[in-house]
Amino acid sequence: MISEKSRNNINFVRIVIVLKNLLSSGMISTVEYKRAKEYYKKITGADIAVID
């Protein structure tokens, strides 16, 4: 069974993957990417660091 903290981290990593795809396609800027990553880290309650 997956713990709540692991689920938060998994959800955050999924969001970061989508954000990286948006960044590489040019739909968002680097500033928007960093801002969104911090926002979703706070919202999901993730406690991991994703290296860019």
N, C-alpha and C positions, 0 to 999 in steps of 0.2 A: 504494500500500500504506500502511495506517495504522500509524504508529509506536506503540510500546508506551505512551509517555507520552500520546499523543493518545487512545488507547483508555482509559487510566485516567481522563482528564478527561471523556470522553464518558460513561463508566459513572457517574462521580460526578454529572454533570448529570442523568442519568436518575433517579438515586436522589433528588436534590434535588426534581425535579418530582413524584415520588411523595410525598415528605415534605410539600411545599407543598399538595398535594391533601388529604392527611390533616389538615393544619393548618386549611385552609379549611372542611373538613367538620366540624371540631370533634372529631375522633377523637383528636388529640394536642394538647397545650398548646404555647405558645410556648417554654417552657423545654425541653420534650421535643424539639421541633423543632430548637432550637439545639444541644442535646446530641447528637442523632442526626446532624446535619449535620457536626459536628466529628469524630464517631466515624467516619463513612463517608469523610470526607476523608482521615483517617489510614489507614484500611484500604485504600482504593483507591490511595493514593499520588498523588492529584491535586495539581496545583500551580496551581490557578486559584482565584479568589475569586468566589463567587456572591453578588450583592447581593440583599438581602431586600426 
